[in-house]
C-alpha cells in the first residue's frame, strides 16, 4: 500500500477507549442511584438506548438535551426528583467519558498520528456525536493537535453512515480519487461499508492489541506507510 493522501479515523473505540470509559461511568451512575446491575448489562442497555436516541437527534426529532436525557430514562426510577436525577446521571457520565487522559488513548495511536504527520499524510477525525463532548475528548486525550481536521456530526448536521459525511471530508482535502483515502474505524457495518462503497480504502480496527501483544495501531502504521 502506497502512502495515502488522507487518513480518516474514527474517535470512539478507535483512537480512545470509549467503551471502557462508558463502563466506568455507568458503574458510577448505578452506585449513585443504588441500582444493582452488572456492568455488562448496564452497557448493553445503555448502548441500545443511546443508538435510538442518537438517531432521533440526527433526524431533528429531539434536541441534544433530550438525547442526553433519553439515554438514562430506563435507569432512573419514577419519582418527584426523576428529572433532577437524570440530569445528575448525564453530568456524571459526561465528566467521566468526555475527559479521557492520555492513559485512555489506544496504544500506539499517538505515535501513528505523529508518523503520518511527518510523512505529510493528512489526518481527519470523522465522529458522530454532539460537538462539545467529542471535542472535549480530543482535547483531553492530547490528540487534538495531531490531526488536520475534525468533522463532528453535531456540527455539520450529517452523521455516519450517511455517504455525505465521508464526501464532506474528501471535499475538504480536495481528494478527487477516493482510493487515495483510507478510513480506519471499529464499526464495519455502519462506517466502513459506506466508505468502501465510495471507493475509500478501509481498515477495520477490531481490537487494541494483536494476538502477539503488539499494538494494532503500530501494525496499521506499518501497512499504511509500507515502503
C-alpha positions in Angstrom: 0.0 0.0 0.0 1.5 3.3 -1.0 1.2 6.3 1.3 -2.4 7.5 1.3 -3.2 11.2 0.6 -5.6 11.2 3.5 -6.4 9.0 6.6 -9.8 9.4 8.0 -10.2 8.0 11.5 -13.0 7.4 13.9 -12.7 8.7 17.5 -14.6 6.4 19.9 -13.0 2.9 20.3 -10.6 3.6 17.5 -8.4 6.4 19.0 -9.9 6.4 22.5 -11.0 3.5 24.7 -14.6 4.9 24.9 -16.3 1.6 25.9 -14.0 1.3 28.9 -14.9 4.9 29.9 -18.6 4.2 29.4 -18.4 1.1 31.6 -16.8 3.1 34.3 -19.3 5.9 34.1 -22.3 3.6 34.1 -20.9 1.7 37.1 -20.5 5.0 39.0 -24.1 6.1 38.0 -25.5 2.8 39.2 -23.8 3.2 42.5 -25.1 6.8 42.7 -28.7 5.6 42.1 -28.2 2.5 44.2 -29.2 0.3 41.3 -27.8 -3.2 41.3 -26.9 -4.3 37.7 -23.7 -5.8 36.4 -21.5 -3.6 34.2 -22.2 -5.7 31.1 -25.9 -5.4 31.4 -25.7 -1.7 32.0 -23.5 -1.1 29.0 -25.7 -3.2 26.6 -28.9 -1.4 27.7 -27.2 2.0 27.5 -25.9 1.4 24.0 -29.3 0.3 22.8 -30.9 3.4 24.3 -28.2 5.7 23.1 -28.4 4.4 19.5 -32.2 5.0 19.4 -31.9 8.5 20.9 -29.0 9.4 18.6 -31.0 8.6 15.5 -33.8 10.8 16.7 -31.4 13.6 17.4 -29.8 13.2 14.0 -33.1 13.5 12.2 -34.0 16.6 14.2 -36.9 14.9 16.2 -35.3 15.7 19.5 -32.7 18.2 20.8 -29.2 17.4 22.1 -30.5 17.9 25.7 -33.4 15.5 25.1 -30.9 13.0 23.6 -28.8 13.1 26.6 -31.8 12.7 28.9 -33.3 9.8 27.0 -30.1 7.8 27.4 -31.0 7.4 31.1 -34.8 7.1 31.0 -34.6 3.4 31.5 -32.2 3.6 34.5 -33.8 6.3 36.7 -36.9 5.2 38.7 -40.1 7.1 38.8 -40.4 9.8 41.5 -40.7 13.5 42.1 -37.0 14.1 41.6 -36.7 12.0 38.5 -35.6 14.8 36.1 -33.0 16.0 38.5 -31.6 12.5 38.9 -31.5 12.1 35.1 -29.5 15.4 34.9 -27.2 14.1 37.6 -26.6 10.9 35.6 -25.8 12.8 32.5 -23.4 15.2 34.3 -21.5 12.3 35.8 -21.5 10.4 32.6 -20.0 13.3 30.6 -17.5 14.1 33.3 -16.0 10.6 33.1 -16.5 9.9 29.3 -15.6 13.2 27.8 -12.4 13.9 29.7 -10.1 11.0 28.9 -6.5 11.3 29.8 -3.6 10.0 27.8 -3.9 6.7 29.5 -7.2 6.2 27.7 -5.7 6.6 24.3 -5.3 3.4 22.3 -1.8 2.0 22.4 0.3 3.3 19.6 -2.3 5.8 18.3 -0.3 8.9 19.2 2.8 7.5 17.6 0.9 6.6 14.5 -0.6 10.0 14.1 2.8 11.6 14.6 4.4 9.4 11.9 1.6 10.2 9.5 2.2 13.9 10.1 5.9 13.6 9.5 5.1 11.7 6.2 2.8 14.6 5.3 -0.2 12.4 5.2 -3.3 14.4 6.2 -5.4 13.1 9.0 -9.1 13.8 9.6 -11.2 12.7 12.6 -14.8 11.7 11.5 -17.0 11.2 14.5 -20.7 11.0 15.4 -21.9 12.9 18.5 -22.6 16.3 20.0 -19.9 18.8 19.4 -19.0 19.6 23.0 -18.5 16.0 24.1 -16.4 14.9 21.1 -14.2 18.0 21.1 -13.6 17.6 24.8 -12.5 14.0 24.3 -10.0 15.1 21.6 -8.6 17.9 23.8 -8.3 15.9 27.0 -6.7 13.0 25.3 -3.9 15.2 23.8 -4.7 14.0 20.3 -6.4 17.2 19.0 -3.1 18.8 17.8 -2.2 15.7 15.9 -5.0 15.9 13.3 -5.6 18.3 10.5 -9.4 18.4 10.5 -12.2 17.3 12.8 -15.7 16.7 11.5 -18.4 16.0 14.1 -21.9 15.2 13.1 -23.3 17.6 15.7 -21.6 20.4 13.9 -22.3 19.6 10.3 -25.7 18.0 10.6 -24.8 14.8 8.9 -23.7 11.6 10.5 -22.1 8.3 9.5 -23.2 6.1 7.8 -24.6 8.8 5.5 -22.3 8.9 2.5 -22.4 12.7 2.7 -20.4 12.6 5.9 -17.5 10.9 4.1 -17.8 13.1 1.0 -17.5 16.2 3.1 -14.1 15.1 4.3 -12.9 14.2 0.9 -14.0 17.5 -0.4 -12.3 19.3 2.5 -9.0 18.0 1.3 -9.8 18.1 -2.4 -9.3 14.3 -2.7 -10.7 13.6 -6.2 -9.8 9.9 -6.2 -11.5 8.3 -3.1 -9.0 5.4 -3.3 -6.3 7.9 -2.2 -8.0 8.0 1.2 -8.1 5.3 4.0 -10.8 5.0 6.6 -10.0 3.4 10.0 -12.9 2.5 12.2 -14.1 -0.1 14.7 -17.6 -0.3 13.1 -17.5 -2.4 9.9 -21.2 -2.2 9.0 -22.1 1.4 9.9 -18.9 3.2 9.0 -16.6 1.1 6.8 -19.2 -0.3 4.4 -20.4 3.1 3.2 -16.8 4.3 2.9 -15.9 1.3 0.7 -19.0 1.9 -1.4 -17.5 5.4 -2.2 -14.1 3.8 -3.1 -12.3 4.7 0.1 -9.9 2.1 1.3 -10.7 0.8 4.7 -9.0 -0.8 7.8 -11.2 -2.4 10.4 -10.0 -1.6 14.0 -11.1 -4.8 15.7 -9.0 -4.6 18.9 -6.3 -2.6 20.6 -3.8 -5.4 20.5 -2.8 -8.2 18.1 -2.6 -11.8 19.3 1.2 -11.4 19.8 0.7 -8.4 22.1 1.7 -5.7 19.6 -0.5 -2.7 19.3 -2.9 -2.7 16.3 -2.1 1.0 15.7 1.6 0.0 15.3 0.5 -2.6 12.7 -1.8 -0.1 10.9 1.1 2.4 10.8 3.3 -0.1 9.1 0.8 -1.2 6.5 -0.4 2.4 5.8 3.2 3.6 5.2 4.7 0.5 3.7 7.8 1.3 1.8 
